[in-house]
Amino acid sequence: MTTRPAPAAQSAASHSEAMRPQEELRRGRRFLRSYLLLLTLAATAFVALALLVHGQDSLLRYDEPIERAVQGVTLPGYAWLLTHVSDFGYPPLTTITYCVVFAALVGARKWREAFVGVGSSLLAILVGGALRQLIERPRPSDTLVHVARHIVGYGFPSGHVTQYTTLFGFAFYAVLVGWRGGIPRAILLVLLGLLVALVGPSRVYLGAHWPSDTIGAYLFGGLWLAGSIELHLAIERRLHDLKSRRAMEAAKHARH
């Protein structure tokens, strides 16, 4: 003989299910609120850096010794790590990386996060490329520092850092607010955070960018990431309001 769940238990379970979207929204808002405190300063700092590196390049005298110091570290595994952290930003791994992140979010039934996160990051890459053409800051020269790979084009802001900050940063946000606690979640958050944190030093170590190129890209990518998160939350709020109105309308019709 099977026993049916008590009405009170069914009601509590239904209430818990209904609260999940609201809880995700609240967690997302808390994450974003702390981040928004830095936006005004970040925007100001980015503009200031862009003005300083454009034309006479007033930051080169500071960038050069910092770059040499980063390249001069001889710790075990240091060279390998900083060399390969950048791999996800080179073709064909760039395309594969975007596809993997998109597929992972879709597989987790996070369709909106997949489209917003990947689409926004791709757009950020295009805008960052336009900014590089506008600012026209040359990349490091092998007469000044070690250059592992010669890359054609300008350097400010760094495209790798922009990509990692917007793509892996959004994935970090999606996991943080949409995935319940546990060891796999913690490991994934650490890995995503390390990718974002280490790509800047990696670009400097390889001689692909000056330190200020990567700082500018962190600022630009961070601002873009905040906008992407805000867009996602606005979509979620809109959909939640629509569902609530439809539920209220259905309840009214049921009473009549």
C-alpha positions as CSV (number, residue, x, y, z in Angstrom):
1,M,0.0,0.0,0.0
2,T,1.4,3.4,-1.0
3,T,1.1,6.5,1.1
4,R,0.3,9.8,-0.5
5,P,2.3,12.9,0.6
6,A,0.5,15.0,3.1
7,P,-1.1,18.2,1.6
8,A,1.1,20.3,3.8
9,A,4.3,18.6,2.5
10,Q,3.1,19.0,-1.1
11,S,2.4,22.7,-0.5
12,A,5.9,23.2,1.1
13,A,7.5,21.5,-1.8
14,S,5.6,23.6,-4.4
15,H,6.5,26.7,-2.5
16,S,10.2,25.7,-2.5
17,E,10.1,25.1,-6.2
18,A,8.5,28.5,-6.8
19,M,11.1,30.3,-4.7
20,R,14.1,29.0,-6.7
21,P,13.9,31.5,-9.5
22,Q,13.5,34.3,-7.0
23,E,16.4,33.1,-4.9
24,E,18.6,33.0,-8.0
25,L,17.6,36.5,-8.8
26,R,18.4,37.7,-5.3
27,R,21.8,35.9,-5.3
28,G,22.5,37.5,-8.7
29,R,21.6,40.9,-7.5
30,R,23.9,40.5,-4.4
31,F,26.8,39.5,-6.6
32,L,26.2,42.4,-9.0
33,R,25.6,45.0,-6.3
34,S,29.1,44.5,-4.8
35,Y,30.6,44.6,-8.3
36,L,28.7,47.8,-9.3
37,L,30.5,49.7,-6.5
38,L,33.6,49.5,-8.6
39,L,32.2,50.5,-11.9
40,T,32.6,54.2,-11.8
41,L,36.2,54.0,-10.6
42,A,36.9,51.3,-13.3
43,A,35.4,53.4,-16.1
44,T,37.4,56.5,-15.0
45,A,40.6,54.4,-14.7
46,F,40.1,52.9,-18.1
47,V,39.7,56.3,-19.8
48,A,42.7,57.6,-17.9
49,L,44.9,54.7,-19.1
50,A,43.7,55.0,-22.7
51,L,44.7,58.7,-22.7
52,L,48.1,58.0,-21.1
53,V,49.1,55.3,-23.6
54,H,47.7,57.1,-26.7
55,G,50.3,59.3,-28.5
56,Q,53.4,59.8,-26.4
57,D,52.8,56.7,-24.2
58,S,53.5,58.1,-20.8
59,L,53.3,54.7,-19.1
60,L,56.1,52.9,-21.0
61,R,58.7,53.9,-18.4
62,Y,56.7,52.0,-15.8
63,D,55.6,49.1,-18.0
64,E,59.0,48.1,-19.1
65,P,60.6,47.3,-15.7
66,I,57.4,45.5,-14.6
67,E,57.4,43.4,-17.7
68,R,61.1,42.5,-17.2
69,A,60.4,41.5,-13.6
70,V,57.5,39.3,-14.6
71,Q,59.7,37.6,-17.3
72,G,62.6,37.2,-14.9
73,V,60.9,34.9,-12.4
74,T,62.4,31.4,-12.5
75,L,60.1,29.4,-10.2
76,P,59.4,25.8,-11.1
77,G,56.3,25.5,-13.4
78,Y,56.0,29.3,-13.7
79,A,57.1,29.5,-17.3
80,W,54.9,26.5,-18.4
81,L,51.8,27.9,-16.5
82,L,52.0,31.4,-17.9
83,T,52.8,30.1,-21.4
84,H,49.8,27.8,-21.6
85,V,47.2,29.9,-19.8
86,S,46.9,32.0,-23.0
87,D,46.2,29.0,-25.2
88,F,42.4,29.4,-25.0
89,G,42.7,32.7,-26.7
90,Y,44.5,31.4,-29.8
91,P,42.8,29.8,-32.8
92,P,41.5,27.1,-33.1
93,L,41.1,26.9,-29.3
94,T,39.3,30.2,-29.1
95,T,36.4,28.8,-31.2
96,I,36.4,25.5,-29.3
97,T,36.4,27.3,-25.9
98,Y,33.3,29.4,-26.9
99,C,31.6,26.2,-28.1
100,V,32.4,24.3,-24.9
101,V,31.2,27.1,-22.6
102,F,28.0,27.5,-24.7
103,A,27.4,23.7,-24.7
104,A,28.1,23.4,-20.9
105,L,25.5,26.1,-20.1
106,V,22.9,24.6,-22.4
107,G,23.6,21.2,-21.0
108,A,22.9,22.6,-17.5
109,R,19.6,24.0,-18.9
110,K,20.9,27.6,-18.7
111,W,19.8,28.6,-22.2
112,R,19.6,32.3,-21.5
113,E,22.9,32.4,-19.7
114,A,24.5,30.6,-22.7
115,F,23.2,33.1,-25.3
116,V,23.8,36.2,-23.1
117,G,27.3,35.1,-21.9
118,V,28.8,33.9,-25.2
119,G,27.1,36.5,-27.4
120,S,28.1,39.3,-25.1
121,S,31.7,38.1,-24.9
122,L,32.0,37.9,-28.7
123,L,30.6,41.4,-29.0
124,A,33.2,42.6,-26.4
125,I,36.0,41.2,-28.5
126,L,34.8,43.2,-31.5
127,V,34.5,46.4,-29.5
128,G,37.9,45.8,-27.9
129,G,39.4,45.4,-31.4
130,A,37.9,48.7,-32.5
131,L,39.3,50.4,-29.4
132,R,42.8,49.0,-30.2
133,Q,42.6,50.6,-33.7
134,L,41.4,53.9,-32.1
135,I,44.1,54.1,-29.4
136,E,46.9,52.7,-31.6
137,R,49.3,51.6,-28.9
138,P,52.2,49.5,-30.2
139,R,52.9,46.1,-28.6
140,P,56.2,45.4,-26.8
141,S,59.3,45.4,-29.0
142,D,61.8,42.5,-28.8
143,T,64.5,45.2,-28.5
144,L,63.1,46.1,-25.0
145,V,61.7,42.8,-23.6
146,H,61.5,39.2,-24.6
147,V,58.7,38.6,-27.2
148,A,57.7,34.9,-27.4
149,R,55.4,35.4,-30.4
150,H,55.2,38.4,-32.7
151,I,51.6,39.5,-33.1
152,V,50.4,42.0,-35.7
153,G,48.3,44.8,-34.5
154,Y,48.0,47.2,-31.5
155,G,47.9,46.2,-27.9
156,F,45.6,48.3,-25.8
157,P,43.3,46.8,-24.5
158,S,44.4,43.1,-24.5
159,G,42.1,40.9,-26.5
160,H,43.0,37.8,-24.5
161,V,42.2,39.5,-21.2
162,T,39.0,40.9,-22.6
163,Q,37.9,37.4,-23.8
164,Y,38.7,35.6,-20.5
165,T,37.2,38.3,-18.3
166,T,33.9,38.4,-20.3
167,L,33.5,34.7,-21.1
168,F,35.0,32.9,-18.1
169,G,33.9,35.8,-15.9
170,F,30.3,35.3,-17.0
171,A,30.6,31.5,-16.5
172,F,31.9,32.2,-13.0
173,Y,28.8,34.3,-12.3
174,A,26.4,31.6,-13.8
175,V,27.9,28.9,-11.6
176,L,28.0,31.1,-8.5
177,V,24.3,32.1,-8.6
178,G,22.8,29.1,-10.4
179,W,24.6,26.0,-8.9
180,R,24.1,24.8,-5.4
181,G,27.1,24.4,-3.1
182,G,29.5,21.5,-3.2
183,I,33.0,20.4,-4.1
184,P,32.5,20.3,-7.9
185,R,31.1,23.9,-7.8
186,A,34.0,25.1,-5.7
187,I,36.6,23.5,-8.0
188,L,34.9,25.0,-11.1
189,L,34.8,28.4,-9.5
190,V,38.5,28.2,-8.6
191,L,39.4,27.1,-12.1
192,L,37.4,29.9,-13.8
193,G,38.8,32.5,-11.4
194,L,42.4,31.4,-12.0
195,L,41.9,31.6,-15.8
196,V,40.8,35.2,-15.5
197,A,43.4,36.2,-12.9
198,L,46.4,34.6,-14.7
199,V,45.7,35.6,-18.3
200,G,47.0,39.1,-17.7
201,P,50.4,38.0,-16.3
202,S,50.5,35.4,-19.1
203,R,50.2,38.1,-21.7
204,V,53.0,40.1,-20.0
205,Y,55.2,37.1,-19.6
206,L,54.9,36.2,-23.3
207,G,55.7,39.8,-24.3
208,A,52.4,40.1,-26.2
209,H,51.3,43.1,-24.1
210,W,52.5,45.7,-21.7
211,P,51.2,45.5,-18.2
212,S,49.0,48.5,-18.7
213,D,47.4,46.8,-21.7
214,T,46.2,44.0,-19.5
215,I,45.1,46.3,-16.7
216,G,43.1,48.3,-19.3
217,A,41.5,45.1,-20.6
218,Y,40.6,44.0,-17.1
219,L,38.8,47.3,-16.5
220,F,37.1,47.2,-19.9
221,G,36.2,43.5,-19.6
222,G,35.0,44.0,-16.0
223,L,32.7,46.9,-17.1
224,W,31.4,44.8,-20.0
225,L,30.8,41.8,-17.7
226,A,28.8,43.9,-15.3
227,G,26.6,45.1,-18.2
228,S,26.1,41.5,-19.3
229,I,25.1,40.4,-15.8
230,E,22.7,43.3,-15.6
231,L,21.2,42.3,-19.0
232,H,20.8,38.7,-17.9
233,L,19.1,39.7,-14.6
234,A,16.8,42.1,-16.4
235,I,15.7,39.3,-18.7
236,E,15.1,37.0,-15.7
237,R,13.1,39.6,-13.9
238,R,11.0,40.2,-17.0
239,L,10.3,36.5,-17.5
240,H,9.5,36.0,-13.8
241,D,7.0,38.9,-13.9
242,L,5.3,37.4,-17.0
243,K,5.0,34.0,-15.3
244,S,3.6,35.6,-12.1
245,R,1.0,37.5,-14.1
246,R,0.0,34.4,-16.1
247,A,-0.3,32.4,-12.8
248,M,-2.5,35.1,-11.3
249,E,-4.7,35.2,-14.4
250,A,-5.0,31.4,-14.4
251,A,-6.0,31.4,-10.7
252,K,-8.7,34.1,-11.4
253,H,-10.1,32.0,-14.3
254,A,-10.1,28.9,-12.1
255,R,-12.1,30.6,-9.4
256,H,-14.7,31.7,-11.9
